[in-house]
Amino acid sequence: MSFSYLLRRVITSVPTVFFVVFVVFIAIHLVPGDVVDMMLGTQNYLTQEQINQLYRQYGLDKPLIVQFGVWLKNLFTLDFGTSLRTGKKVIDLIFDRFPVTLELSILSMVFASAIGIPLGIVAAIKKDSFVDGLVRVVGLIGLSSPSFWVGAILIVIFSGTFKGFNIFGFVHIHEDFLRNLQVMFLPALTLGLMLAAQIMRMARSSMLDVLQQEYIRTAKAKGVSYSKLIGKHALKNALIPIVTLSGIQLGYLLAGTIVIENMFALPGLGRLLLQAVNERDYPVIQFVVMFIAMLIVILNILVDFIYTLIDPRVELK
Amino acid sequence: MNRTLKKFLRKPLNIISIVLIILIVILAIFPSRFTPHNPYSMDYDAFLEGPSLKHIFGTDQFGRDIFSRCLYGLQKSVIIAFSSILLASSIGTILGLIAGYYGGLWDLIIMRICDGFFAFPSLILALFIVALFGSNLLNLIIAIGVVYVPIFARTVRGAALSVRESLFVKASKVIGKSSLKIMFSDVLLNLSSVMIVTFTTNLSTAFLTEASLGFLGLSVPPPEPTLGGLVGQGTAFLISAPWIALFPGFVIAVVVLTLNILGDGLRDVLDPKNK
């Protein structure tokens, strides 16, 4: 049953995927000037015939609808074109950079869950206590602080107190595992703290919701011990919305990595994207943006699917 | 309405947020009245100087006063965030009303497009638009505005769907009011509390989006100061002169926190679910 749900969910995402592809395609054509203009830049020693040849080479002499067809065909064959600046294949660049972003995202998620879920649950159990108030205030402040500011504060604190700690100087995980973790620590903590604020708020309200349910009262009435009541009966159900939120946050996380990667000089997708933006390397911009959007569509499907697995009550429509 | 206002003002936190918002607006409209120095002029006797009575937020590597630059940056950020949400709420509301009130094919098309936009994280979509069309004030307002259109469209649609079935809308139909009139007078009027809450909460995230673009160097180009841009330039001096980055970041956090408190407070009194 779950499988047919998954299939249906995939099929209903097709229009969204098509829309994303169309938007990214059309956006480039709305830009004043075209790829050839960009490549030429200020060089004007080419003859008109040579310029026309460039247009033919890039298929820019054909009608827009034909160009869109070619674009779709290229996507299906994973031909993402080449960077205008480095001449490297865009798909290679993406796969080169993506592992760094993925590692950063996973580590931040670990920090965020480890901080956010327990605090939110404690706040809910001790509702209206001092701890609850503190959690709510800190959560609101965390929600309001820009990640780069939190990162800056952490850098100032760490560089002052831990002299030997490597904040910068990225190495890949397969080159030097420990050093990689050390360099990843602050960026992941920064991003994790931002996320923790949201997860904490969600965990609190979700747990409060569950604690008001009748079955909890029933369990209390029949004498289930407090720790069992919270740990077994309440927590399991409270986790459902938290998982959903965490899934939705993964998209937010990908956006957050742009800022954090550039702040901590990590060679991930976000840094690739900003570099491409600064160099006006349009094929790279296009495909990184599309890659991220596709990733989010896939993640949303997966989150919905996991949702049906942990909560059998979810109707599989 | 009067009762709602009383209820809102009963919480001290709400009053503080209102006072702060008024203060922020005044500072943003008249920065020159409050800045002790010209935000562009360089003080050759004070490079990278820490906070003092003369420069309360310190100075940057060119001897420019950080406090003055913060206030001018605040002005830019407030203009961009407010205009983009104004744009997004107008377009989003119209789309949401059409989708929710007429339903059918309109609903399907508009909501599918919104779904498509939701696949892009807001910062990435805004960055994409700015990267393609260049970063000037108008483009930034449009880029951030586009990001928030689907949020307003979806919220208004949901609310319009429920209002559509209510008795007074049916009554308006019976007495022969045109659809357009019903939509904009009866339905919209009933959505005003939802709109106010959505406007405030999204204003805070739009402010953060602009700040992030500024940090990445993609907001209004220098020498114009923006709050995010000030933090971005300051990160190079975090060890030797941390005030350059930390004070503008603090200003961003205060503005966003104020908007969030205000949004929460408004939701408490306006959201029918909480009554």
Interface residues (C-beta under 8 A of the other chain):
Chain A: P15 T16 F19 V20 V23 V24 A27 I28 L30 V31 L140 I141 L143 S144 S145 P146 S147 F148 W149 A152 I153 I155 V156 S159 G251 Y252 L254 A255 G256 I258 V259 N262 M263 L273 L274 A276 V277 N278 R280 Y282 I285 V289 I292 A293 M294 I296 V297
Chain B: R112 I113 D115 G116 A119 F120 P121 S122 L123 I124 L127 F128 I129 A131 L132 F133 S204 L208 A211 S212 F215 L216 G217 L218 G228 V231 G232 G234 T235 L238 I239 P242 A245 L246 G249 F250 I252 A253 V256 L257 L259 N260 I261 D264
